[in-house]
Amino acid sequence: MKLIANKVAEKDIRDWLSEQGYLGQTAKFGEIELHAIKPPGWLQVFRFDAEVKRQLDQKHVKVFGVLRDDERYRRLEIQIFESFTQRTNCLNEWSQGLITTKKRHQDRVEQPESNWILLVPALVILVLIFLTIIVLKFFGPL
């Protein structure tokens, strides 16, 4: 469980998503994390990812986003992307000259929804073992 929740950022993102044609209240966040800050803390950049439903077709989509909040001017900017890489590019641009948190998010590779790539070779190996057992049972060792 996280010790610090980013409830204000979460509300801002939900409201923005609702204004952009999504059902913001349906958003399920994977993360909302402070990414960079400019002392004394007025300018903050957050990264987030969420699964959210579109208003138009009611389809759930995965979005990767960046939020830049400049409290001096009450200016809030949010961008969302379809890929982790696009978000990383925006984070790099928006964080220039700021103090950034650990870059562990960049080490993370976007995970596919399923592990079919790993399951197929395992299934092939199991079938080969099964066929080998059948052949040895009927014909005996060579």
Secondary structure, DSSP 4 states (H G I P E B T S, - for coil): --SS--HHHHHHHHHHHHHTTEEEEEEEEEEEEEEEEETTTTEEEEEEEEEEEETTT--EEEEEEEEEEETTTTEEEEEEESSHHHHHHHHHHHTTTSEE---HHHHSPPPPSS-HHHHHHHHHHHHHHHHHHHHHHHH---
